[in-house]
Amino acid sequence: MSVTKRIIPVAVYLLLTTVSILNFSCEPNSSITESTTSGGSSSSNGKTQASIITGQVTSSLNGIPIDSAYVQIISSSINVSAFTNTLGKFSDTLNLSANTYVTIYISKSGFVTDTIGVTINLGTNYSMGEVNISPVSSGGQKPSGNPVSISLLSQTSSNVGVVSSGSVETAGLTFVVLDSTGTPIDLNHTAKVNFYIEAQPNGGEFLSPSYVYTNNSGQATVNLTSGTKAGIVQIRAEIDLANGKVIYSDPAAITIYGGLPDYNHFSLSSSLVNFPDPTGIDVWQVYSNVIKLFVGDKYANPVRPQTAIYLTTTGGYIQGSAFTDNMGTALADFVVANPFPIDPTLGPGFATITASTADENKNTITRSKVVYFSGDALLTNLTPTTFNVPNGGSQAFSYDVSDKYGNPLASGTKVSVTIEGTNVGSEGDVNVSIPDTQDKAWTHFSFTIYDSNDTLNVSKPCKITVQVTSPNGNPAPQVINGTTN
């Protein structure tokens, strides 16, 4: 749990106390009275879990427990309050539907109001232990001058998740205001700090509160609560000085990450769909990052980073899990090895790669991709087996290049047709590069040779050679001898 602690001025304490007395009816030493207002906190299927916050308030001067100190716990969707008992102790129950960042104000007349920011994890109790608050007259800080600069001091997190993502949806940012000597301004020079969003994904994200008065350490804290869109939020703190001058901080950035995977935004692809199969000679081949996953949430944003995707295959083997990056993409290695796949519908050589993950309802969602393990290269059915092309005539030929199951060979396969003769030309599939495919159209080929029309009309020998080079192996070339005229 990350905690941010600050102290706010007496004037603000009096305002908080007045508002709290109007909104809550609690007597000293009584049990805690809770009041919850509506807001933007996310809900997990409409269910909530109880988290108990406890603590003891004591004086920093002598350690004596403080009776009737006012404790107020606030977030974007929570506003509960209590008074400490005679032992300075308090306890309150928060009904939460997600991990929630809360701000806890502790105030007592004659003491400097203390503020603590903490993230309460869903269903987890949190003990503040002993909280010391200082008498107003206790001093201890170097007197300051007027404010001249403001900057970000700390933040509880550099990122939050979109609503209903299961991640923390609120982050606290604490700014510090300094005088000309670099000393944090004190209560005598307290300043009103206004907070603005300068850039945002416009998914309903908001700041709370819109302004804060600095405490006796010159600090002011604001909370950012996410909306429904992922993106970058830039926050600026600004002070309007009495002389009309404005001082402001550099923009502080918080990343809003996406939510949980959504089936309609879940995709699986492979950079290859046809792999040369070497398993017949007891070797294997690793294809790095060949499997690609794209995972978005229901708002069409990338899911939060490090979302786990599980993978399996019916042929060879695959990296068991992959984790998304900031863009919701993930890569996995695939190994072509035993077992050789046999698909009940598509037949030998076809393997199904399946990716699965869980959506926001904890349902398993899957996507799959069929790949092919192509076998040894075959060159077959070269016809006709002889020819005699008349003067000025032509002859058509056809041939097949495939594996033993009649499917295409792997990408990188090349077929060349060489014609040796006099006054002979050719057209068609005489120089073929087979792409990465499972389409059987890439197993049947044809070409035509033609004799130039000349006045001699003399029979001349002609030789045709068809040759295949492939990652699947190099079958013996086939040769046809004939004549042209």
C-alpha positions in Angstrom: 0.0 0.0 0.0 1.3 3.4 -0.9 0.7 6.3 1.6 0.9 10.0 1.1 0.7 12.1 4.3 0.2 15.9 4.6 -1.2 18.5 7.0 -3.7 21.2 6.2 -4.4 24.5 7.8 -6.6 25.2 10.8 -9.0 27.2 8.6 -9.6 24.2 6.5 -10.0 22.0 9.5 -12.7 24.4 10.8 -14.5 24.2 7.5 -14.2 20.4 7.4 -15.5 20.2 10.9 -18.5 22.5 10.2 -19.5 20.6 7.1 -19.0 17.2 8.8 -21.2 18.2 11.8 -23.9 19.3 9.3 -23.7 16.0 7.5 -23.1 13.5 10.3 -24.5 13.2 13.8 -21.9 11.5 16.0 -21.2 11.9 19.7 -17.8 11.5 21.3 -17.0 7.9 22.3 -20.0 6.7 20.2 -19.9 4.0 17.5 -19.0 5.2 14.0 -21.6 6.6 11.8 -21.1 6.0 8.1 -22.5 7.9 5.2 -21.9 6.9 1.6 -22.6 9.1 -1.4 -22.8 8.1 -5.1 -19.8 8.6 -7.3 -17.6 7.1 -10.0 -16.1 4.1 -8.3 -16.3 0.9 -10.2 -18.4 -2.2 -9.3 -17.6 -5.8 -9.8 -20.8 -7.4 -10.8 -22.6 -5.2 -8.4 -21.0 -6.9 -5.4 -19.1 -5.2 -2.6 -16.7 -6.5 0.0 -16.1 -5.0 3.5 -12.7 -3.5 4.5 -12.2 -2.2 8.0 -9.9 0.8 8.7 -8.6 1.2 12.3 -6.2 3.5 14.0 -5.4 5.6 17.1 -4.9 9.3 17.2 -2.3 10.7 19.7 -0.6 14.0 20.4 2.9 14.3 18.9 3.9 16.4 21.9 3.3 13.9 24.7 1.8 10.8 23.1 -1.5 11.1 25.0 -4.5 9.7 23.1 -6.8 12.4 21.7 -10.5 12.0 22.5 -13.2 13.2 20.0 -10.8 13.8 17.1 -12.7 13.9 13.9 -11.8 11.3 11.3 -13.2 11.6 7.8 -12.5 9.1 4.9 -13.2 10.3 1.4 -12.9 9.0 -2.1 -14.7 9.5 -5.4 -17.6 7.3 -4.1 -17.1 7.2 -0.3 -17.6 9.8 2.4 -17.6 8.3 5.9 -16.7 9.9 9.3 -16.2 9.1 12.9 -14.9 10.5 16.3 -12.2 8.8 18.3 -13.1 7.4 21.7 -11.4 8.2 25.1 -8.5 6.0 24.0 -8.1 7.9 20.8 -9.2 4.9 18.8 -11.5 4.7 15.8 -12.8 2.0 13.5 -14.8 2.2 10.3 -16.1 -0.3 7.7 -15.9 0.6 3.9 -18.0 -1.4 1.5 -15.9 -1.5 -1.7 -16.4 -2.9 -5.1 -12.8 -2.4 -6.3 -9.3 -1.4 -5.0 -9.9 2.2 -3.9 -7.6 5.2 -3.1 -9.0 7.1 -0.1 -8.0 10.3 1.6 -8.2 10.3 5.4 -8.5 13.6 7.3 -7.8 13.7 11.0 -8.7 17.0 12.8 -9.1 18.3 16.3 -9.5 21.8 17.6 -6.1 23.1 18.7 -4.2 20.7 16.5 -2.9 20.8 12.9 -5.2 18.7 10.6 -3.4 15.7 9.3 -4.2 14.0 5.9 -3.2 10.5 4.8 -3.7 9.0 1.4 -3.8 5.2 1.1 -5.0 2.6 -1.4 -7.4 0.0 0.3 -7.3 -3.3 -1.5 -10.6 -5.0 -2.0 -11.6 -7.2 0.9 -8.5 -6.3 2.9 -8.4 -4.6 6.3 -6.1 -1.7 6.9 -4.6 -0.5 10.2 -3.2 3.0 10.4 -1.6 2.2 13.7 -0.8 5.3 15.8 -1.3 8.6 14.1 0.4 11.6 15.8 -1.1 15.1 15.2 0.7 18.2 16.3 -0.6 21.0 18.5 -0.8 24.3 16.6 1.6 26.0 19.0 4.2 23.2 18.9 6.1 24.9 15.9 9.2 23.1 14.8 9.2 24.3 11.2 11.4 27.1 9.8 9.1 30.2 9.1 8.6 30.7 5.4 8.1 33.5 3.0 5.5 33.9 0.3 5.0 31.2 -2.4 7.1 31.5 -5.5 7.1 28.0 -7.0 5.1 24.8 -7.1 6.1 21.3 -8.2 5.1 17.7 -8.0 6.4 16.1 -4.8 5.1 12.6 -5.0 2.3 10.4 -6.4 0.8 7.1 -5.2 1.1 5.5 -8.7 2.2 6.4 -12.2 -0.8 4.6 -13.7 -4.4 3.5 -13.0 -6.8 1.3 -14.7 -10.1 2.2 -16.5 -13.3 1.7 -14.5 -14.3 -1.9 -13.9 -10.8 -3.1 -14.8 -10.0 -4.6 -11.5 -7.0 -2.3 -11.1 -6.7 0.7 -8.8 -8.8 3.5 -10.4 -7.6 6.5 -8.3 -4.1 7.9 -7.8 -3.1 10.7 -5.5 -0.6 13.5 -6.5 1.0 15.7 -3.9 2.4 19.0 -4.9 4.7 21.2 -2.7 4.8 25.0 -2.7 8.1 26.7 -1.9 9.2 30.3 -1.1 12.2 32.0 -2.6 14.7 30.2 -0.3 13.3 26.8 -1.2 11.4 26.4 2.1 7.9 24.9 2.0 5.4 27.6 2.9 3.9 27.5 6.4 0.4 28.0 7.6 0.9 31.8 7.8 1.5 31.8 4.0 -1.0 29.1 3.0 -2.1 29.3 -0.6 -5.1 28.0 -2.6 -3.9 25.4 -5.1 -6.2 24.9 -8.1 -5.9 21.7 -10.1 -6.6 21.3 -13.9 -6.4 18.5 -16.4 -4.4 19.7 -19.4 -4.6 16.6 -21.6 -6.8 13.5 -21.3 -8.4 10.7 -23.3 -11.9 12.1 -22.5 -13.3 8.9 -21.0 -14.9 10.6 -18.0 -11.8 10.9 -15.8 -11.9 13.6 -13.2 -9.9 15.4 -10.4 -11.1 15.6 -6.8 -11.0 18.1 -5.1 -10.7 20.9 -7.6 -8.6 23.0 -5.2 -6.8 22.5 -1.8 -5.2 24.9 0.6 -1.6 24.0 1.4 -0.8 22.6 4.9 2.0 23.6 7.2 4.4 21.6 5.0 3.4 23.6 1.9 1.7 20.5 0.4 -1.5 20.0 -1.5 -2.9 16.7 -2.7 -5.4 15.9 -5.5 -6.9 12.6 -6.6 -7.3 11.5 -10.2 -10.0 8.9 -10.9 -10.1 7.2 -14.2 -12.9 6.9 -16.8 -13.7 4.5 -19.5 -10.8 5.3 -21.9 -7.1 4.5 -21.8 -4.5 7.2 -22.4 -2.3 9.8 -20.8 -3.6 12.4 -18.4 -1.6 15.6 -17.7 -2.4 17.5 -14.5 -1.3 21.0 -13.6 -1.3 22.6 -10.2 -1.7 26.4 -10.2 -1.8 29.3 -7.7 -3.2 32.7 -8.3 -1.2 35.2 -6.3 -2.5 38.4 -4.9 -0.5 40.6 -7.2 -2.2 39.0 -10.3 0.8 36.7 -10.9 0.2 33.0 -11.6 2.6 30.2 -10.6 2.1 26.7 -11.8 3.7 23.3 -12.0 5.0 21.4 -14.9 2.4 18.9 -16.1 2.3 15.7 -14.1 1.5 12.6 -16.2 -0.5 9.5 -15.2 -1.2 6.7 -17.6 -4.7 5.2 -17.6 -4.5 1.6 -18.7 -7.2 -0.5 -20.4 -9.4 -3.0 -18.7 -9.9 -6.7 -19.0 -9.9 -8.6 -22.3 -13.1 -8.6 -24.4 -13.9 -11.3 -26.9 -14.7 -8.9 -29.7 -11.3 -7.2 -29.3 -9.3 -10.4 -29.1 -7.3 -11.7 -32.1 -4.7 -14.3 -32.9 -2.5 -14.4 -35.9 0.5 -16.2 -37.2 3.2 -14.6 -39.4 3.3 -18.0 -41.2 0.5 -20.4 -42.0 2.6 -23.1 -43.7 5.6 -24.5 -41.9 8.1 -26.9 -43.6 7.8 -30.1 -41.5 11.2 -31.6 -40.6 9.9 -34.2 -38.1 10.4 -37.1 -40.5 14.1 -36.8 -40.1 13.9 -36.2 -36.3 14.8 -32.5 -36.3 12.8 -29.5 -35.2 12.7 -25.8 -35.9 12.0 -22.9 -33.6 10.0 -19.9 -35.1 10.5 -17.0 -32.8 7.7 -14.5 -32.2 5.7 -16.0 -35.1 2.4 -16.1 -33.1 0.9 -12.6 -32.5 -1.9 -11.7 -30.1 -3.9 -8.5 -30.0 -6.0 -7.9 -26.9 -8.3 -5.0 -26.2 -11.0 -4.2 -23.7 -14.7 -3.5 -24.2 -13.9 0.2 -24.8 -11.6 -0.7 -27.7 -8.5 0.2 -25.7 -5.4 -2.0 -25.1 -5.9 -4.2 -22.1 -3.7 -3.4 -19.1 0.0 -4.4 -19.5 1.1 -7.9 -18.4 -2.3 -9.4 -19.1 -1.7 -13.1 -19.4 -2.6 -15.1 -22.5 -2.4 -18.9 -22.4 -1.6 -20.9 -25.6 -1.7 -24.5 -26.7 -1.4 -26.4 -30.0 -2.4 -29.8 -31.5 0.8 -30.1 -33.4 4.4 -29.4 -32.4 4.6 -27.2 -29.2 4.2 -23.6 -28.3 5.3 -21.1 -25.6 2.7 -21.7 -22.8 1.9 -18.1 -22.0 2.5 -14.6 -23.3 2.0 -11.2 -21.6 0.6 -8.1 -23.3 2.6 -4.9 -23.6 1.4 -1.3 -23.4 -0.4 -1.7 -26.7 -2.2 -4.9 -25.8 0.0 -7.0 -28.0 1.9 -10.2 -27.2 4.3 -12.5 -29.1 4.9 -16.2 -28.7 7.4 -18.7 -30.1 6.2 -21.8 -32.0 8.2 -25.0 -32.5 7.6 -27.3 -35.4 8.3 -30.8 -34.0 6.5 -33.9 -32.9 3.7 -34.6 -32.6 2.7 -34.5 -36.3 -0.8 -33.1 -36.4 -3.8 -34.8 -37.9 -7.0 -32.7 -38.0 -10.2 -34.8 -38.1 -11.7 -32.5 -40.8 -8.8 -31.0 -42.7 -6.6 -34.1 -42.6 -2.8 -34.7 -41.9 -0.5 -31.8 -41.3 -3.1 -29.3 -40.0 -2.6 -28.0 -36.5 -4.8 -25.7 -34.4 -3.2 -23.1 -32.2 -5.5 -21.8 -29.5 -5.1 -18.7 -27.2 -7.3 -18.1 -24.2 -7.7 -15.6 -21.4 -10.4 -14.4 -19.1 -12.8 -11.5 -19.6 -14.3 -9.1 -17.0 -16.9 -11.7 -16.1 -14.2 -14.3 -15.4 -15.4 -16.3 -18.5 -12.7 -17.9 -20.6 -12.5 -16.5 -24.1 -10.5 -18.1 -26.9 -9.3 -17.5 -30.4 -7.6 -20.1 -32.7 -5.6 -20.3 -35.9 -5.0 -23.3 -38.2 -1.4 -23.8 -39.5 0.0 -26.4 -41.8 3.0 -28.7 -41.5 3.9 -29.2 -45.2 5.8 -32.4 -46.0 8.5 -33.3 -48.5 8.5 -31.6 -51.9 7.1 -33.5 -54.8 7.2 -32.7 -58.6 4.5 -34.7 -60.4 2.2 -35.0 -63.4 4.4 -33.2 -65.9 2.5 -33.7 -69.2 2.7 -34.3 -72.1 5.9 -36.4 -71.8 7.0 -35.7 -75.4 6.1 -33.1 -78.0 6.5 -32.0 -81.6 5.7 -28.3 -82.1 4.9 -27.4 -85.8 6.4 -24.4 -87.5 4.7 -21.3 -86.0 2.7 -23.5 -83.6 2.6 -24.0 -79.8 2.3 -26.7 -77.1 0.7 -26.4 -73.6 2.1 -28.3 -70.6 1.0 -28.7 -67.0 2.7 -30.0 -63.8 2.0 -30.2 -60.0 4.3 -29.1 -57.1 3.1 -30.2 -53.7 3.8 -32.3 -50.6 2.6 -35.9 -50.4 -0.8 -34.8 -49.1 -1.4 -32.6 -52.2 -1.1 -29.3 -50.3 1.2 -26.4 -51.0 4.9 -26.3 -50.1 6.2 -23.7 -47.7 7.1 -20.1 -48.5 10.5 -19.8 -50.3 9.7 -22.6 -52.7 10.8 -21.8 -56.2 10.0 -23.5 -59.5 11.9 -22.9 -62.7 11.2 -24.1 -66.2 14.2 -24.1 -68.6 13.7 -24.5 -72.4 16.7 -25.4 -74.6 16.0 -25.1 -78.3 16.2 -22.9 -81.4 13.7 -20.2 -82.2 11.5 -21.3 -79.2 9.7 -19.0 -76.7 7.6 -19.6 -73.6 5.0 -18.1 -71.4 3.1 -19.0 -68.2 4.4 -20.6 -65.0 8.1 -20.8 -65.9 9.5 -18.9 -62.9 7.3 -19.4 -59.8 7.8 -18.3 -56.2 5.2 -19.9 -53.9 4.0 -17.6 -51.1 3.1 -18.6 -47.5 -0.3 -20.2 -48.2 -2.6 -23.2 -47.6 -4.4 -22.7 -50.9 -4.2 -25.7 -53.2 -4.4 -23.4 -56.2 -0.6 -23.1 -55.6 0.0 -26.7 -56.4 -1.2 -26.7 -60.1 0.8 -24.9 -62.8 1.0 -24.7 -66.6 3.1 -23.1 -69.3 3.2 -22.9 -73.1 6.1 -23.1 -75.6 5.8 -21.8 -79.1 7.9 -22.1 -82.3 8.7 -19.0 -84.3 7.3 -19.0 -87.8 10.3 -19.3 -90.1 10.9 -20.2 -93.8 13.2 -23.2 -93.1 10.6 -25.4 -91.5 13.3 -27.8 -90.2 12.8 -30.2 -87.3 15.0 -29.2 -84.4 15.6 -30.8 -81.0 14.1 -29.1 -77.9 14.6 -29.9 -74.2 12.4 -28.8 -71.3 13.6 -29.0 -67.6 11.4 -28.4 -64.6 13.3 -27.9 -61.3 12.0 -27.2 -57.7 14.1 -25.8 -54.8 12.2 -25.7 -51.5 12.6 -25.6 -47.7 10.7 -28.9 -47.9 13.5 -30.5 -49.9 14.6 -30.5 -53.6 13.0 -33.3 -55.7 14.8 -34.6 -58.8 14.3 -32.3 -61.8 12.1 -33.6 -64.6 13.1 -33.5 -68.2 11.0 -33.7 -71.5 12.6 -34.1 -74.9 10.9 -33.1 -78.1 11.2 -31.2 -81.3 10.2 -27.9 -82.9 10.0 -26.9 -86.5 
